[in-house]
Amino acid sequence: MSNPNTDYNTINYIRNKFKDYYSKHYAENIKDIDTREFGIGDYGKKISKRHLFFSDLNSFNSYLRKQTPFFVSYSAGYFKYPDRRPMDKKDWYGADIVYEFDSDDFSLPCHDRHNVWVCKNPECKDYGYGNPNFCEKCKAQVEIIEWTCDECLGKAKQETIRLINFLETDFKLDPSTFIISFSGSKGYHVRITDKSIIPLSKSSRLQLMNYILGNDLNLNKLGFKNERKKWSCPSPSIAKGWSKKIMNYLINIISNSSEKELIDRLGISSKKAQLILVNKEDILNKMHHNILWNEFTASDKFWKNLINKAIEDIRLLIDPSSSSDIYKIMRTPDTIHGGTGFLSTSIKSIEDLKEFDAFSDPVVLKSEVIKKVKILKPTPKFRLIKEYFGPYNIDEIVDLPEHVAIFLILKGVSKFE
């Protein structure tokens, strides 16, 4: 988010902080760099220039140290001539598949606690928390300032881990070819560089996406058949892919849910929930003999609804157009995000991802220096490293550690005083 109150001296000051970091650290997690198109952005603009080319990692790192853009992205695509334009002259010959999970992809209760709205009506300027469509006071349009917290970034991490497991178990992709990174702001990226997927066409990539999204699944082919209002199912011991995922979901629901959980999650009556719990062992036993228990009223409808709920809960919320885009460019790992000052951090393994702290590990501009800032927009309570800051009100003057001050300036909600 650009801050119109940021002057040249402030921008240059922050750029020099980035430059100092790059002078001491080497960005290296870029596969086949000489085949990639790069894009850069300056303060407040994620992409201001594209079609850049670097012959090797040394030239790229030299560029970071000398030019020091605020944003750096590189292509999913592989090109013979990455710096040519227009796109059809680059001679595309393959692409990684990239996935991204951002905290704002999910509708979570925490958004109403930390997202800030500000009325655009200059005569009103009311503000509050949440995501309203218009000002509660004067009904004018509002600006929404999105923030993140441990809850929503935790959800993004959880979905990233589920995706990685999906790719390994269902597609048998080599996890050593996955480049996992924190975006530096709202979520996580996974770039798949497995040789088997690089030449895939856009339509083939969309088919992959549809599988992950659980679109147009054929229940009969998956082993779930409804004949004369009686359901049969695949054997849990030999089921694979979506069949196994659905069976595991059904078994878990029946095995571990309380009466209240069955009522709340499945929208059924207390009487039916009690019936299921009383007959739990029989239901589970029949599942292992390819039968979905049908000794209750409207059992066929119950199982149909539960199977559809399983698909809805298991599917991953991925933007298919983004993940099938063979010309997409996205944040370069080991570079600083110009909207936060956080590092787009490379994460070596799923174990490291589980332990990753998005409000501590990527904070690379940490400083004991104290800077005075003026708050320009309402700011919720937030955490950096182990300390909490805020909430702050408009026009409040605050003394903050330098890295926190830079974070708020890059967020567009404060300026140096």
Secondary structure as GFF3:
##gff-version 3
##sequence-region A 1 417
A	DSSP	alpha_helix	8	24	.	.	.	ID=ss1
A	DSSP	three_ten_helix	33	35	.	.	.	ID=ss2
A	DSSP	beta_strand	38	41	.	.	.	ID=ss3
A	DSSP	beta_strand	49	52	.	.	.	ID=ss4
A	DSSP	alpha_helix	57	66	.	.	.	ID=ss5
A	DSSP	beta_strand	71	75	.	.	.	ID=ss6
A	DSSP	beta_strand	77	79	.	.	.	ID=ss7
A	DSSP	three_ten_helix	87	89	.	.	.	ID=ss8
A	DSSP	beta_strand	92	95	.	.	.	ID=ss9
A	DSSP	beta_strand	97	102	.	.	.	ID=ss10
A	DSSP	three_ten_helix	103	105	.	.	.	ID=ss11
A	DSSP	alpha_helix	111	114	.	.	.	ID=ss12
A	DSSP	beta_strand	116	119	.	.	.	ID=ss13
A	DSSP	beta_strand	127	129	.	.	.	ID=ss14
A	DSSP	beta_strand	142	145	.	.	.	ID=ss15
A	DSSP	alpha_helix	150	171	.	.	.	ID=ss16
A	DSSP	three_ten_helix	175	177	.	.	.	ID=ss17
A	DSSP	beta_strand	178	182	.	.	.	ID=ss18
A	DSSP	beta_strand	187	192	.	.	.	ID=ss19
A	DSSP	alpha_helix	202	213	.	.	.	ID=ss20
A	DSSP	beta_strand	225	227	.	.	.	ID=ss21
A	DSSP	beta_strand	230	232	.	.	.	ID=ss22
A	DSSP	alpha_helix	241	256	.	.	.	ID=ss23
A	DSSP	alpha_helix	259	266	.	.	.	ID=ss24
A	DSSP	alpha_helix	270	278	.	.	.	ID=ss25
A	DSSP	alpha_helix	280	287	.	.	.	ID=ss26
A	DSSP	alpha_helix	299	314	.	.	.	ID=ss27
A	DSSP	alpha_helix	320	323	.	.	.	ID=ss28
A	DSSP	beta_strand	329	331	.	.	.	ID=ss29
A	DSSP	beta_strand	346	347	.	.	.	ID=ss30
A	DSSP	alpha_helix	350	355	.	.	.	ID=ss31
A	DSSP	beta_strand	370	375	.	.	.	ID=ss32
A	DSSP	beta_strand	382	384	.	.	.	ID=ss33
A	DSSP	beta_strand	387	389	.	.	.	ID=ss34
A	DSSP	beta_strand	397	401	.	.	.	ID=ss35
A	DSSP	alpha_helix	402	411	.	.	.	ID=ss36
A	DSSP	beta_strand	414	416	.	.	.	ID=ss37
###
